[in-house]
Amino acid sequence: MAIGAHAPQAPGLGGAVIALLLVIGLILGLAWVLKRLPGSGFRQAEGLRVVASIPLGARERAAVVQVGGEQLLVGIGAGGVRTLHVLPEHLPEAAPVQLPSFKQLPDFKQLLAQRLRKDS
């Protein structure tokens, strides 16, 4: 009798591919179900939009919410959400955030050389 004759065989490549496809199918199926559940966080409510928000503390924030044609200043905290003010005029649209250009960044090679000269 040969050594290792009774050792279990490792699963083949086909079994690994089937298991991978099963996991991917399960993930896609759960994502599909979550999209269709009411109250899932994936869809934005129609006619409701957060215009601006700012943290005021660890668990409190103030937000301007647009509901239809009105904008409301609301306070959000552990006790719930409370309307603080109905804005008579809409807030101006915020400018889009611009990322810094890589051309404006200093040259890393030069900065490293300067730093190494200072330390020596």
N, C-alpha and C positions, 0 to 999 in steps of 0.2 A: 504494500500500500504506500502511495506517494505522500510525502509530507504536504499538508495543506489541501488534500483532496476533498475534505469535508468543509472547507472554509466557505462562507457565503460569498456569492458573486456580487461585485459592485454593480449598481444600476447602470444601465447603458445610457448612451447619449440621447436616445429616443425618449427615455423616461424623464430625463432632465428637461428636454424641450417641451414635453407634454405638461409637466409641472409648471414650467414658466408660463406657458400659454394659459393654463388654468388660473394662475395668480393674476396675470394681466387682465383676463376676462372678468375676474371677481372685482378688481379695482374699477374697471370701466362700468360694470354693472352697478356697483354701489354709488359711483358718481352720478350715473343716470337717475337712480332712485332719489338721491339727495337733491338733485335739481328740481324734481317734481314735487317734493314735499313742501307744504306751505310753511312759510317762515324760515326757510333755509336762507343762509346769508349770501347766496350767490346772485340773486336778482335784486336790482334796486327797485324800490317802490316807485310806481308811476306818480308823477306830480309832487314828489318829495325829494329834496336834495339838500345836502349839507353844504352851505356856502363857505363857511369859515368855522374853525374850531380852535380853542386854545385851552391848555391845561391850567387849572387854578390851584391844584394841590395834588396829593397822591391819588385821590379817587374822585376829584371834582373837576369839571370842565364847563366852559361856556361855549355855546355854539350858536351860529346863525343858521336857521333852517328855512328853506324856501318851500312853502306849501302853496301850490297853485300860483297865484300872483302876489301873495304876501310873504314877507320875511319876518321871522320871529326870532328874538333872542331868547334862548332857553338855557337854564342851568341844569346840569346833569350831575347827580351825586348819588351817594349810597341810598338816600331816601327816595329817589325817583327823579323824574324830569318835571321841571316847573317852568312855565312861561314867565319870563322876566319883563319883556317889553315887545310891543309890536312896532316894528320900524316903519316910520312914515315914508321913507325913501329906500330904494334898494341900495345895497352896498355896491361899490364899484367892483367890476370884475378884477381879480388879482392877475398880475402878469405871470405868465408861465415860468416855472423854475428853469433857469439855464445852467447847465453843467459847465464847469470851467473847460476852456480849450486846452488841449495838450500842448499847443504851440506856446502858450503863455507860461507853462510850468518851467522851472529852472532845469538845467541839464544835470541829471543825476551824476554823471561821470565827473563833472566839474565840482559839484558839491562834495562828493566823496573824496576827491583829491585834496580839496581845501581842508576838509575835516581831518584827514590823515596827516596833513602837514602841521596843523595846529596841535595835534596830540603828541607829535614826536618832539 
